[in-house]
């Protein structure tokens, strides 16, 4: 009878702890990001095409992406992340002008007279790699690899291949080839004469599969960027040809090796297939309930004494 009584008190105590934990966790989930007073950009009035590309790209969603929001919250919402993920961040006040990497982040403050006379009052922009390097540096971009590339030595800038508004690779009009390889062929025309007839092309291997990715030996951190030295790696070859490296020569006239297939939505090393879902408040509440149940069993005698004292005081009144 005493055990049943103790268990009943423990259940009531656990329910109270569970309810309190759920309410706290739910409130934190709903306010994971502070409300920010948005500055309505006037650029879209004349530059709607660029604005559409920005809104659908990674720069426009730099602070609203669910994966960023979850990682930022898990780390305690450090202000260092906002230096690159929002525009006009003020570390002293913890506020910012606009979510994402907006126009002002790259173009600076727009002159007041630009809208009336844009020719006489142009908007400045740093077209060198230094601008991109403010955020895409260190662990987020291997500068040494890039500086070792022929692209860098020929004074190519990031925007030769990348659209800064959509934060994607540029597309080439009139190319029969589609995908990232079309951009490579636009300059490397001598390769495009032979590559279509190779077994790699027939197996669906593109330029970037061998010359760009190279995630095999580096961290799988979400900030990791593809190798920009554009040098083919022996490790990349082994990803598809590992079984042939030390095998006996065989007749390959009628056979060809295709890239190792992976199930749909399976991430390759260094890439994220899907965004993780935020932890449900119910999970926290469930754990708190188990802890509350154990705590209630232990605290039952003291809880019962406290309850009796409260009843005695009420009866005296």
C-alpha positions in Angstrom: 0.0 0.0 0.0 2.9 2.3 0.8 4.6 1.5 -2.4 1.4 2.3 -4.4 1.0 5.6 -2.5 4.6 6.5 -3.2 4.2 5.6 -6.9 1.1 7.8 -7.2 2.8 10.8 -5.7 5.8 10.2 -8.0 3.5 10.1 -11.1 1.9 13.4 -10.1 5.4 15.0 -9.6 6.6 13.6 -12.9 3.5 15.1 -14.7 4.2 18.5 -13.3 7.9 18.4 -14.3 6.9 17.1 -17.8 4.4 19.9 -18.4 6.8 22.6 -17.2 9.6 21.2 -19.4 7.3 21.0 -22.5 6.1 24.6 -22.1 9.7 25.9 -21.8 10.9 23.9 -24.8 8.0 24.9 -26.9 8.5 28.6 -26.1 12.2 28.3 -27.0 11.3 26.6 -30.3 8.9 29.3 -31.3 11.4 32.1 -30.5 14.6 30.4 -31.9 15.4 33.5 -33.9 14.8 37.0 -32.7 12.5 39.2 -34.6 14.4 41.5 -36.8 13.2 44.8 -38.2 13.6 44.4 -41.9 14.9 47.2 -44.1 12.8 47.1 -47.3 15.4 47.2 -50.1 14.7 49.6 -52.9 16.9 47.7 -55.3 14.1 45.4 -56.5 12.3 48.3 -58.1 14.9 48.5 -60.9 16.8 45.2 -60.4 13.9 42.7 -60.1 15.8 40.0 -62.0 18.8 40.1 -59.6 16.4 40.3 -56.7 14.6 37.1 -57.8 17.9 35.3 -58.2 19.0 36.5 -54.7 15.7 35.4 -53.0 16.0 31.9 -54.4 19.7 31.5 -53.7 21.9 30.6 -50.8 22.9 34.2 -50.1 19.3 35.2 -49.7 18.7 32.4 -47.3 21.9 32.6 -45.4 20.1 33.3 -42.1 16.8 31.6 -42.7 18.0 28.2 -43.9 16.7 25.6 -41.4 20.1 23.9 -41.2 21.8 27.2 -40.3 19.1 28.0 -37.7 19.5 24.6 -36.0 23.3 24.7 -36.0 23.3 28.3 -34.8 20.9 27.5 -32.0 22.8 24.4 -30.9 26.0 26.5 -30.6 24.3 29.1 -28.4 23.6 31.6 -31.2 27.1 33.1 -31.3 27.4 36.5 -32.9 30.4 35.4 -34.9 28.1 33.5 -37.3 26.0 36.6 -38.0 29.0 38.5 -39.4 28.6 36.5 -42.6 25.0 35.3 -42.4 23.3 38.7 -42.1 23.8 42.2 -43.4 24.8 45.1 -41.2 25.4 43.2 -38.0 26.1 45.3 -34.9 27.9 43.1 -32.3 27.4 45.8 -29.6 23.6 45.7 -29.9 23.2 42.2 -31.4 21.0 43.6 -34.2 21.3 43.7 -37.9 19.8 45.6 -40.9 18.6 42.7 -43.0 18.6 38.9 -43.0 20.9 37.1 -45.4 23.7 38.4 -47.6 21.8 41.3 -49.0 22.7 44.0 -51.6 24.6 46.2 -49.1 26.8 43.3 -48.0 28.6 43.4 -51.3 27.7 46.8 -52.8 28.0 48.9 -49.7 25.7 51.8 -48.9 23.7 52.9 -52.0 24.1 56.6 -52.7 20.9 58.6 -52.1 20.9 60.0 -55.7 21.4 56.6 -57.3 17.7 56.0 -58.0 17.3 59.3 -59.8 20.6 59.4 -61.7 22.3 56.0 -61.6 24.9 56.9 -64.2 26.3 59.8 -62.2 25.9 57.9 -58.9 26.8 54.3 -59.5 26.8 51.7 -56.8 30.3 50.5 -56.1 31.3 46.9 -55.8 34.6 45.1 -55.1 35.0 42.7 -58.1 38.2 41.0 -56.7 38.3 37.7 -54.8 39.0 39.7 -51.6 35.3 40.5 -51.3 34.2 36.8 -51.3 37.2 35.9 -49.1 35.8 37.9 -46.2 33.4 35.0 -45.5 34.7 32.2 -47.8 38.0 31.7 -46.1 39.7 29.5 -43.5 37.7 26.4 -42.9 35.0 27.6 -45.4 37.4 27.8 -48.3 41.0 26.5 -48.8 42.8 29.6 -50.2 46.0 27.6 -50.7 44.3 25.2 -53.1 42.8 28.1 -55.0 46.1 30.0 -55.3 47.8 26.9 -56.6 45.3 26.6 -59.5 45.8 27.8 -63.1 42.6 29.7 -62.8 44.1 31.9 -60.0 47.4 32.3 -61.9 45.4 33.7 -64.9 43.8 36.3 -62.7 40.3 34.7 -62.8 37.9 35.9 -60.2 35.2 34.0 -58.4 32.4 35.7 -60.5 33.8 34.3 -63.7 32.2 31.0 -62.7 29.9 31.9 -59.9 26.8 34.1 -60.0 27.0 36.3 -56.9 23.3 36.9 -56.7 22.0 33.3 -56.9 25.3 31.9 -55.4 25.3 29.2 -58.0 27.4 28.3 -61.0 26.7 30.4 -64.1 25.0 28.9 -67.1 26.1 29.0 -70.7 23.6 29.7 -73.4 23.7 27.6 -76.5 25.7 24.7 -75.1 24.6 21.2 -75.9 26.2 20.0 -72.7 24.2 20.6 -69.6 25.2 20.7 -65.9 28.5 22.0 -64.4 30.5 20.6 -67.3 29.0 23.1 -69.7 30.7 25.9 -67.9 34.1 24.1 -68.1 33.7 23.3 -71.8 33.1 27.0 -72.5 36.8 27.6 -71.9 38.3 24.2 -72.3 37.1 23.6 -75.8 40.1 21.3 -76.7 38.8 18.9 -74.1 35.3 19.0 -75.4 36.5 17.5 -78.7 37.6 14.2 -77.1 35.7 13.8 -73.9 32.3 13.0 -75.4 33.7 9.8 -76.9 35.4 8.6 -73.7 34.1 5.8 -71.3 33.9 8.3 -68.5 31.4 10.4 -70.4 29.4 7.3 -71.4 29.3 6.3 -67.7 27.9 9.7 -66.8 31.1 11.1 -65.2 31.4 14.9 -65.4 34.3 17.3 -65.2 33.6 18.2 -61.5 33.5 14.5 -60.4 37.2 14.3 -60.9 38.5 17.8 -60.9 36.5 19.7 -58.2 34.9 17.7 -55.4 37.8 15.9 -53.5 36.0 15.5 -50.2 37.6 12.1 -49.6 40.2 13.3 -47.1 38.8 16.4 -45.6 36.2 17.3 -42.9 32.5 16.8 -43.7 31.7 20.1 -42.0 28.9 21.9 -43.6 31.2 24.8 -44.4 33.6 22.5 -46.4 34.1 23.7 -50.0 35.1 21.6 -53.0 38.8 21.5 -53.9 39.5 24.6 -56.1 42.9 23.5 -57.3 41.1 21.6 -60.0 43.7 18.9 -60.0 42.4 15.3 -60.4 43.1 13.2 -57.3 44.2 9.5 -57.2 41.7 9.1 -54.3 38.9 10.2 -56.6 40.0 7.5 -59.1 39.9 4.9 -56.3 36.4 5.8 -55.5 35.2 4.1 -58.7 38.2 1.9 -59.6 39.3 0.5 -56.2 38.7 -3.0 -57.4 40.8 -2.5 -60.5 43.9 -1.0 -58.8 45.7 -4.3 -58.2 43.6 -6.7 -60.3 44.9 -8.7 -63.2 44.5 -7.0 -66.6 41.3 -8.0 -68.3 39.6 -7.4 -71.6 37.9 -4.0 -71.3 36.8 -3.8 -74.9 33.3 -4.8 -74.1 33.0 -3.7 -70.5 33.0 -0.3 -68.8 33.1 0.7 -65.2 30.3 3.0 -64.1 30.5 5.2 -61.0 29.4 3.5 -57.8 25.7 4.1 -57.4 24.3 5.3 -54.2 20.7 5.2 -52.9 18.6 8.3 -53.4 19.2 11.0 -50.8 22.5 9.4 -49.7 25.1 12.2 -49.2 28.5 11.9 -50.7 31.4 12.8 -48.3 31.4 16.5 -47.5 27.8 17.0 -48.7 24.5 17.1 -46.9 21.6 15.4 -48.5 18.8 16.7 -46.3 18.4 19.2 -43.5 18.1 17.7 -40.0 14.8 18.4 -38.4 14.7 20.4 -35.1 14.4 18.4 -31.9 10.8 18.1 -30.9 9.8 19.6 -27.5 8.1 16.2 -26.8 11.5 14.6 -26.6 12.7 17.0 -23.8 9.4 16.5 -22.0 9.7 12.7 -22.2 13.1 12.8 -20.7 12.0 15.2 -18.0 9.1 13.0 -17.2 11.3 10.0 -16.5 13.6 12.0 -14.4 10.6 13.5 -12.5 9.2 10.0 -11.9 12.4 8.8 -10.3 12.7 12.0 -8.3 9.1 11.7 -7.2 9.7 8.2 -5.8 12.7 9.5 -3.8 11.0 12.7 -2.6 7.6 11.2 -1.8 8.0 11.1 2.0 9.1 14.8 2.1 6.4 15.8 -0.4 3.7 14.1 1.7 4.9 15.8 4.9 4.9 19.2 3.1 1.3 18.5 1.9 0.1 17.6 5.4 1.6 20.7 6.9 -0.2 22.8 4.3 -3.5 21.1 5.1 -3.0 21.7 8.8 -2.5 25.4 8.3 -5.6 25.6 6.1 -7.7 23.8 8.7 -6.5 26.1 11.5 -7.6 29.1 9.4 
